[in-house]
Amino acid sequence: MSHSPVKVIQKATWVGSIANVGLAILKITVGKLTGSQALVADGVHSFSDLVTDTAILIGSRYWTAPADKGHPYGHGRFETLTNIFIGVLLAFVGIGIGWDSVNSIGHDSTATPGMLAFVAAIASILVKEFLYRWTVVKAKEINSRALYANAWHHRSDALSSLPVAVAVVANYFLPELHYLDQVAALIVTAMILKAAFEILWPALHELTEAEADSEIEEKIQRYAHDDPDIQEVHAIRSRRTGSTILLDFHLLVEPTMSVERAHTISENFKSHVLEQIDEVVDVIIHIEPYTCAERVVNPCCEDKSCD
């Protein structure tokens, strides 16, 4: 039995939250005990995941709500705002960790992270990579961009633990290279900022009403070409709202066709588009006669009349 999108989101997020708490406590504690600044930074990154988890748990109740009088196009932009919040928070966390790392590079340190720090880093990599793969499956199951963003948050945590593990091993065998731990923390910072950008950019792109999908026009034209009742399709526009896409275009039919027949053709074509493109949730079709005045894709020649 399939579950509602909000239940899938909440289940995946709660599982991730529990794992994040355990890993954050483990990494910060072991980092403090073994003197690994990079591992402590990685633990803070895991704790930051809890804030984004909370944002998703709260936001999902809004963006999964159906359209109403106040929001006739649905509540998808709540998911967009949640993604922006996640991206901004990640950026601030990354900048903070990077600042601390830069300030500590010039200071001598006698602390040499022990192999216990290496074990903690490896445990984090394994757990977070599993969470990434599992959350991606859930995100694809319900087509949730926010849940997919959170999955990449898990992946960024797994990746950020890699340089930590390398630095711990290097420090263990070559303790004179104590600065490697701070360098690893800077690499963690770079990974966090990259993840923040990859989450923020699509969300900001959406808020500027940019085209939802560059391949949609090609798909619509292909579907129209396969329908013998449709003479032309043009003025195709798409915009994203959260994980869904709203679409509108002009559809041309024979001028002598009855209004009822033209309406039936447009409704059948709309149903086909909704069936073929999962992200599209609404289509507005403007029916026009296939005349010289309306043709765009195949305009009439100046010295010829319409067929």
C-alpha positions in Angstrom: 0.0 0.0 0.0 1.4 3.4 -1.0 1.8 6.1 1.6 1.0 9.8 1.2 3.9 12.1 0.2 3.9 13.9 3.6 4.2 10.5 5.4 7.1 9.4 3.2 8.9 12.7 3.8 8.4 12.6 7.5 9.5 9.0 7.8 12.7 9.6 5.8 13.4 12.8 7.7 12.9 11.3 11.1 15.2 8.4 10.3 17.9 10.8 9.1 17.4 13.0 12.3 18.0 10.1 14.6 21.1 9.1 12.7 22.3 12.7 12.7 22.0 13.0 16.5 24.0 9.9 17.1 26.7 10.8 14.6 27.0 14.4 15.7 27.5 13.3 19.4 29.9 10.6 18.3 32.1 12.8 16.1 32.2 15.8 18.5 33.0 13.7 21.5 35.7 11.7 19.8 37.0 14.8 18.1 37.4 16.5 21.5 39.0 13.5 23.1 41.5 12.9 20.3 42.1 16.5 19.4 40.8 16.4 15.9 39.5 19.8 14.9 38.3 18.4 11.5 36.2 15.8 13.2 34.6 18.3 15.5 33.8 20.5 12.5 32.3 17.4 10.8 30.2 16.8 13.9 28.9 20.4 13.8 27.9 19.8 10.2 25.9 16.7 11.3 24.1 18.8 14.0 23.3 21.4 11.3 21.4 18.7 9.5 19.0 18.6 12.4 17.9 22.1 11.7 17.2 21.3 8.0 15.4 18.2 9.1 13.1 20.3 11.3 12.5 22.7 8.4 11.4 19.8 6.2 9.2 18.3 8.8 7.4 21.6 9.3 7.4 22.7 5.6 6.2 19.4 4.2 2.8 19.9 6.0 2.4 23.1 3.9 3.8 22.3 0.5 1.9 19.0 0.2 -1.4 20.7 1.0 -3.8 20.9 -2.0 -4.6 24.1 -3.8 -7.2 26.3 -2.1 -8.8 29.7 -2.6 -5.8 31.6 -1.2 -3.3 29.5 -3.1 -5.0 28.5 -6.4 -1.7 27.2 -7.9 -1.0 25.0 -4.8 1.6 25.5 -2.0 4.7 24.3 -3.9 6.6 27.5 -3.2 6.8 26.5 0.5 9.1 23.7 -0.6 11.2 26.3 -2.5 11.5 28.4 0.6 12.5 25.3 2.6 15.2 24.6 0.1 16.5 28.2 0.4 16.5 27.9 4.1 18.6 24.7 3.9 21.0 26.3 1.5 21.5 29.5 3.5 22.0 27.5 6.7 24.6 25.3 5.1 26.4 28.3 3.7 26.6 29.9 7.2 27.8 26.7 8.8 30.5 26.3 6.1 31.7 29.9 6.5 31.9 29.5 10.3 33.9 26.3 10.1 36.2 27.8 7.5 36.8 30.9 9.6 37.8 28.8 12.6 40.1 26.7 10.5 41.9 29.6 8.9 42.4 31.2 12.3 44.0 28.0 13.7 46.3 27.1 10.9 49.0 29.5 12.0 49.0 28.2 15.6 51.2 25.3 16.7 49.4 22.3 18.1 50.8 19.3 19.8 47.6 17.3 19.6 47.7 14.3 17.3 44.3 12.8 16.5 44.2 9.1 17.4 42.9 6.2 15.4 39.6 6.4 17.3 38.9 9.6 15.3 39.5 7.5 12.1 37.0 4.9 13.2 34.4 7.6 13.9 35.0 9.2 10.5 34.6 5.9 8.7 31.4 5.1 10.7 30.0 8.5 9.6 30.9 7.8 5.9 29.1 4.4 5.9 26.0 5.6 7.8 25.6 8.8 5.8 26.1 7.2 2.4 23.4 4.6 3.3 21.1 7.5 4.3 21.8 9.3 1.1 20.9 6.3 -1.1 17.8 5.5 0.9 16.6 9.1 0.9 17.1 9.5 -2.8 14.9 6.4 -3.4 12.2 8.0 -1.2 12.6 11.4 -3.0 12.2 9.8 -6.4 9.2 7.8 -5.1 7.2 11.0 -4.4 9.2 13.4 -6.6 10.2 15.7 -3.8 13.0 18.3 -4.5 13.3 19.2 -0.8 13.8 15.5 0.2 16.3 15.1 -2.6 18.2 18.2 -1.3 18.2 16.6 2.1 19.6 13.4 0.6 22.5 15.4 -0.8 22.9 16.9 2.6 23.6 13.4 3.8 26.0 12.8 0.9 27.9 16.0 1.7 28.3 14.8 5.3 29.6 11.5 4.0 32.0 13.3 1.6 33.1 15.7 4.3 34.2 12.8 6.5 36.6 11.5 3.9 39.3 14.2 4.3 38.8 13.9 8.0 39.7 10.2 7.9 42.7 10.9 5.6 44.0 13.7 7.9 43.7 11.5 11.0 45.7 8.7 9.4 48.3 11.2 8.1 48.6 12.8 11.6 48.9 9.4 13.2 51.9 8.3 11.1 53.3 11.8 10.5 52.6 13.9 13.6 54.9 16.7 12.5 52.3 17.5 9.8 49.8 18.6 12.4 48.4 21.3 10.1 46.8 18.6 7.9 43.9 18.5 10.3 43.1 22.2 9.8 43.5 21.7 6.0 41.0 18.9 6.1 38.6 21.2 8.0 39.0 23.7 5.1 38.2 20.9 2.6 35.1 20.1 4.6 34.1 23.8 4.4 34.5 23.8 0.6 32.2 20.7 0.4 29.6 22.3 2.6 29.6 25.5 0.5 29.3 23.5 -2.7 26.3 21.6 -1.3 24.8 25.0 -0.3 25.2 26.4 -3.8 23.7 23.3 -5.4 20.6 23.6 -3.2 20.2 27.4 -3.5 20.7 27.9 -7.2 17.7 25.9 -8.5 15.5 27.5 -5.8 16.5 31.0 -6.7 16.1 30.1 -10.3 12.6 29.1 -9.6 11.7 32.3 -7.8 12.7 34.3 -10.8 10.1 32.5 -12.9 12.7 30.8 -15.0 11.9 28.0 -17.5 11.1 24.9 -15.5 12.6 22.3 -17.9 14.5 23.1 -21.2 13.3 19.7 -22.6 9.6 20.3 -22.1 9.0 22.2 -25.3 10.7 19.5 -27.3 8.5 16.9 -25.6 5.2 18.8 -26.2 6.1 19.3 -29.9 6.8 15.6 -30.3 3.5 14.6 -28.7 1.6 17.1 -30.9 3.3 15.8 -34.0 2.1 12.3 -33.1 -1.5 13.5 -32.8 -3.2 13.8 -36.2 -5.9 16.2 -34.9 -3.4 18.8 -33.8 -1.9 21.0 -36.5 0.5 23.1 -34.4 1.6 23.9 -30.9 3.4 27.1 -29.9 3.9 29.7 -27.1 4.9 26.9 -24.7 5.6 28.2 -21.2 6.5 26.3 -18.1 7.3 27.3 -14.5 8.2 25.3 -11.5 6.5 25.5 -8.1 8.4 23.3 -5.7 8.6 19.8 -7.1 5.8 20.4 -9.6 5.6 22.2 -13.0 2.7 24.3 -14.4 2.5 24.4 -18.1 0.5 26.4 -20.7 0.6 26.7 -24.5 -1.4 27.4 -27.7 -2.9 24.5 -29.6 -4.1 24.9 -33.2 -6.8 22.8 -34.9 -8.6 23.0 -38.2 -10.7 26.3 -38.4 -13.9 24.4 -39.4 -13.9 22.1 -36.4 -16.7 22.5 -33.9 -15.9 24.0 -30.5 -16.9 20.7 -28.8 -14.6 18.7 -31.0 -11.7 21.1 -30.4 -12.3 21.0 -26.7 -12.2 17.2 -26.7 -8.9 17.1 -28.6 -7.3 19.6 -26.1 -8.6 17.6 -23.1 -7.2 14.4 -24.5 -3.9 16.0 -25.2 -3.8 17.5 -21.7 -4.4 14.1 -20.2 -1.6 12.6 -22.4 0.9 15.3 -21.3 0.0 14.8 -17.6 0.5 11.1 -18.0 3.8 11.4 -19.8 5.5 14.1 -17.7 5.3 13.2 -14.0 6.3 16.6 -12.7 3.5 18.5 -14.6 0.4 18.8 -12.4 -1.6 21.4 -14.4 -1.9 22.4 -18.1 -3.7 25.4 -19.5 -4.4 25.1 -23.3 -5.5 28.0 -25.5 -7.2 26.7 -28.6 -6.7 28.6 -31.8 -7.7 28.1 -35.5 -5.0 26.9 -37.8 -5.0 30.0 -40.0 -2.3 32.2 -41.4 -2.9 34.8 -38.7 -2.3 32.3 -35.9 0.4 30.0 -37.4 3.9 30.4 -35.9 5.8 27.1 -36.2 4.7 26.7 -39.9 3.8 30.3 -41.1 2.0 30.8 -44.4 4.0 32.0 -47.3 3.1 35.6 -48.3 2.0 34.6 -51.8 0.0 31.6 -50.7 -3.2 31.0 -48.7 -3.5 28.6 -45.9 -4.2 25.0 -46.8 
